[in-house]
């Protein structure tokens, strides 16, 4: 079970705290909200992920992920729906949690989101000053939505 919250970024202050980053390209074999299937390359790591429907509040959903070879990921990316997601993911540690900050490129340039994975829906965490409005559960900010409705067209 994946439990995460998602936020817009209101400043670039996080950039001084980046621990590591990787370039991501991801495509979707299915964008059905009941069973989205994603293929991703993050640097030299490939993965295939199946995500179930989100809970009513958008905080949790079933996620199954398996690492695959780079060659397999590249092959499967060729089978994906048009309009892949491209982004740079930064990992920022803050007060005992890791925020994954995605700077989107390509047709989603200008969108910057932060995600934090939690152990429970009620887990509390400190919010850094660069964290903006929460968009958890808003389907417009799901990567599967962005792949078909890019940020540049909003």
N, C-alpha and C positions, 0 to 999 in steps of 0.2 A: 504494500500500500504506500503510495506516495502522498505525503502531506506537505503542501507548500503554499507560501503566500508570495504574491507578485506585486511589485511597485514600480511606478515611474520614477525616474531619477530627476532631481531638481537642480543638481549642481555637479560639477566635475571634480569635487573634492575627493571622491573615491580614488581618483587616479594615483594619488600619492601612496595609497595603501595596497595596490595590486600586488599579489604574491606571485601569480603566474597567469598565463593567458594561452588560448589556442584559437586558431581559425576553425570555424565550423561551416560545413555545408551539409544540409539535410534536405531530404525529400520525403514525400509521402506516397506509400503504396495504396493507402486508404485514408480518407479524412472523415469517415463515418464517425460521428461523435460517440457511438456505442463501442467502437473498436478501431481507433486510429492506429495505423502502422507506419512507423517512421524508420528511415535508414539515415545514419549519421556518420560523418567523418569528422573527428576532432583531432587535428594534427595527424598523427600516424596511428590512431585508434578508430576502428570501425565498430558500429553497434547497430543492432536492430531492436526496436522497441515497440511493444504493443501497449496502448493505453485504453482503459475502459472508460465508461461514462463518469463525469465528475459528479460529486455529491451535490446536493441542492445548494449548499453555500459555496461551492467551488473550491473548497480547501483540500479535498482528498479524492483520489481515484486509484484504481488498480493500475499498476505499472509493472510490466515484465520486460526486462532488458537482457540482452545477451551480446557479449563482445564477439565480433566477427573479424575476419582478416580484412585488411585494406583492399585487397583485390576483390573480395566478395562484396564489400561495401560499394566499391566503384561500379561493379556489375549491377547491383541492385539499384543504385542511383540512376542508372540508365533506364530502368523500368518504371521509375516513379512518375507521378503526375507532373505536368509542366509547372514551372515556377518554383524553383528550389529556394530555400531560405539560406542566406549567407550572413554570417555574423562573426564577431570576435567576442569570445567569452573570457571575461576576467574573473579571477577568484580573489575575493577580498575577505580576510578574516577580521571579525569585529566582535569583541566581547563574548567569545566562546561559540560563535556561529560563523559559518562561511556563507557569504553572499555570492551568488553567481550573477555577474552583470553582463548582459548581452548588448553590445553595440551593433546594431543591424547595419548591413551594407546593402548594395544593390537597390532593388525597388523599395526596400524598407529603411533606407538611409534616413537618419534623423530620429529614429526610435531607439531609446535606450531603456531597458528594463532590468530590474533586479529581482532575483528570486531567492528565497530562503527555504530550505527544507527543514521540517520540524519533526519531532518524535511523536507529537500528539497535536490535535487541533487546538488544545488549550494551552500549549506551551507558550510561555512569554519570552520575549527577547528585547534587547535594547535596540532602538532605531537610531542609526547614524544620521547626522545632520543633512546628508546628501540624499536621503530617501524621501521621495515625494508621495503623491497620492497612491493609495492602494487600488489595484485593479484586479485583485484575486476574483476569479469567477466570471469576469467579463470576457465573453468569448472572442471579442474583437482582438484581444491580446494573446490568444492562443496561436502558437506557431502554425498550426494547421490552417487556421483562418487567414493568417498573414500570407501564407503561401499562395492563396487564391484571391486575396483582397489586400494587395500591398499598401503599406502605409502612405506611399506617395499618392494614392488615389483617394485618400480620406478627405 
